[in-house]
Amino acid sequence: DLDIPRTMPSTLPKQSGVQLRQVLIAVASRNPAVGYCQSMNMIAAVFVILEFSLPHAVAGLEGALQLFCPGYHGPSMAGFRRDVFVLECIVQRFLPVVHQHLSELEVPFVGLAFDPFLCLYTKVFPLRVVIRFWDVMMVEGANAVFAILLALLELQGHCFKAPETFVEREEAVQAAMVSFENGVKRTAKTDVGRILEVARSWLDRSEVWVELQTLRLNYVEGSTVPKRPRSSTASSDNRLGLRSVFAAAGGAAAGLLEAGREAIEHLGHQDK
């Protein structure tokens, strides 16, 4: 109940708090081993704001957690910890300069991954941008969650460059995180298409996703990121053909995708 009034307070109508609570209770009761975890409310709020019916909102939240947040919200958060490790390995190999900046400042990757992985970008970005990100995620699959974050790091990773003048580490990290968040917000506001274009170029690089799957399969709790030689990041202008991943989750998910597209189109008309 404490999370309901502080969930997207500037976007979620107050009267919608009742439905948001119903969605969260329904999902928690259907999966008692996980129950409710903070950040689920942020994802569920998107379906409520877009006026999904209660059954569709429940199906939407369950589908999003299953497809995009595997094992993230359990008591041990094992899946989230694994993918934070995977993210750091991917950044080290494919964005070595950005990784060097992050390492020099000792920026915790868990901080970078919190909103993208646990909240699916709903905590930092406005609804209009979240819908654009989710549209890509729904047709491209779970790799798109990583691809969008890699695109943001590619575009704004320079924010983590260590300051030339001496400052305390904590102060430098906080300033860098604020600069990065402001930078990605600014880019999303003025040119979200650029973020998605870069994300698609990441999706088209099969070696990234082979590496990701290998890292996940070989992950052991407590693993540390191995040292790798620096390598230049190759670029690609190719666009990946659309692949529907919700079809594999059955008819309800396919209906969810269609409903999501209608909501996206409706939101687009409202913006014009």
N, C-alpha and C positions, 0 to 999 in steps of 0.2 A: 504493500500500500504506500510506503514511503516513496517509491520510485515513480508512481503514477503522476503526481503533480509536477515533478521535475523532468518529465519526459517531453522534450521538444516544446517547452512552454510557449514559445512564440509562434508555433505552427499547429500544434494539436489543440483543437477546440476543447474547452473545459468539459463540455457535455459528452465528449468522446472518451473521457477517462473511464467511464463505466464499461464500455465495450473493450477498451484496452485491457482492463483488469480481467474481463471474462476470457479474452483470448489467452492471456498469460496463465490463468488458472486452468483452462482447458488443456493447454499444452503440457503444463507441469503435471497434471493428473494423469495424462496419457503416457507419461514417461517418468514415473516416480524415482527411478534411479538417478536421474539428473535433476528433476524438479525445476525450480526457477533460479536463474542466475542473472545478475546484473548485466546489462547490455542486451539481453533478450527484449527488454521493453523498447529499446530504440528501434530494433528491427521490426517488431510487431506494430509499432506506431505508424510505420509507412503504410501498411495494409489498412489500418484504421483510417488514416487521413484520406486515403484514396477510396474510402467508402466501400471496401469489400464487406460482404456479408460476414457474419460471425463464422460460419463453417469454412468459407473461403479464406478468411483471415487466419484461422487456425491451421488450415492446410498450407497456406502460404508460409507461415512462420516455421512449421514443421519441415516443409520442403527446403526452405532457406538454410535452416540449421543443419539438415542432413547433407545437403549438397555443397554448401559453402563453408560450413563451420564444423567439420567432422571431429568429434571428441573435444571441442573447444570449451564447452560449458559444463562439463562434468565436474564432480567434486575435486578431482586432481588436475583438471585442465590439461591433461596429458597431450591431447591433440594440438592445443594451442602452443604449448611449450615446444613440441616437436617442430611445428611449422615456423616458430620464431628462429629456431636453430637452422632450419632449411633456408629461411629468408636470408639470414646472415651469410650462409655459404654461397647462395646464389649471387648476392650483392658482391661478395668478395671476388668471385670468379668473373662475373660479367660487368660489374661496375667498379673496377678496382680503385679508381681515383676517389669515388664517393666513399668506398669502404675505408680507404686510408684516412679521409677526413673524419669519418665516424670513429675510427679506432683511435686517432690522435686525441679526440675529445672524450673518448670513452663513453660515447652515447649508447645507452642500452637499447638494443633492438626491440625489446619488449615494449618500449614506449612508442616506437615507430609503428609497431604492429597492432597496438591496442584498438584503434578506431577501425582500420581496414579489416582486420580479422574478426574481432569480437563484435563490432557494431556494424560491419559492412558499410563503412564510410558515412554512417548516419550522424555521428557525433560532431564531425568537423564541417561537413559540407551541407549547403542548403538542399531542400527537397528537390528542386529542379535539377541539380547536379546529381544527386543520389539516384534519381530516376534514370538519368542517362547512363550512369555507371551500371545500375542493375539491369538495364536493357541489354548491355553488352554481356554481363555475367550470365543472364538467362539463356542467351543464344550461344555463347562461347564456352560456358562451363566454368568449373571452379578455378581453372588456371587464370581466368580473367581477374580474379581477386588479387593474385600476385602480380599480374601484368600491369594493372592500373597502378599499384604501389611502385613497381619498378619504373613505370613511366614518370611518376611524380618525383622519384629520386633522381632519375636521369635529368629531368627538367629543372629541379630545384635543389639538387644535392650540393651545389656550391655553397648553400647556406651553412653547411657544417664545416667549412674551412676554418681552421683554428685562427683566432684573432692574432694580429701581429704584435699587439701590446699585451703584457701579462695581465691576466685576470684569473680569479679563482675558478677552478674547474667547474664547480656547480653553477656558478654564474655564467660561464661560457656555454655550458650545455643548455641551460635554460634559455639563454639568448638565442642560441642556434635553433632550438626546437620552436620557439616563437617565430623566428624568422622563416623557418621552413613552413610552418603552418600558415602564416600570412602569405607566403609566396604561392603555395598551392591553392589557397583560397582565391587569390588574385587571378591566377591563371585560369582557374575554373570559372570565375565570374566573367572574364573577358574572352576566353577562348577554350571552352571545354572540349571543342572538337580537336584541338591540338593534343590534349591529354589522351583522348581516345585514339588518335592517329598513332601516337607513340606506343600506346598500349597494344594496338593491333600489330605493330612491327615486332613487339616482344612475343606476341602469340604466334607469330609466323616463324619463330626461331625454335625449331624442334629440339635442338641440343639443350636448350634451357629446361624444357619439360622432361626430357630424358634424365637430366641431372636431378631435377626435383623429385621424380619418382624413385630414383636410385637412393637419394638421401633419405627419403621417407622410409623406404624398405630397410635401410641399414641403420636407421636411427636407434640408439640405445639411450635410455634415460640418463641424463647427466653428461651427454656427449658435449665436447667442446669443438669449436670451429677449427678445422685443420688449416695449417699455413699453406698458402698456394702462391706460386709465382705470379707476378702481375701479367695481365694480358690485356690487349686493347679490345674494346667493345666493338664488335662488328655491328653495322647498321643495315637495316633492310627497309625498303619502301613497299614491299609486297603486302597485300592485304589478305587476311585469312578469310576463306569462305565461311559463311555462317553455318553453324552446326547446332541443332536443337538437342540440348541435353535433357530437357524436361520430359521429352517423349519417353525416355528410359524409365522415368519414375511413375509412369502410368497415366491414365486418362485424367485424373484429378490435377496432376501437375501440368498436363497439356492445356487443360482448361484454365489453369492459373496463369500460364504464359499468355494465352489469348486475352484474358481479363486484364493482365498487366499491360499489354500492348494498347488495349482500349483506354486504360487510365492514362498511359503516356501520351496518347494522341489527344485526349481530353485536356490534359495539363498543358500540352503544346498550344492548343487553341486558346486557352486562357491567357497564355503569355503574350499572344499576338495583339 
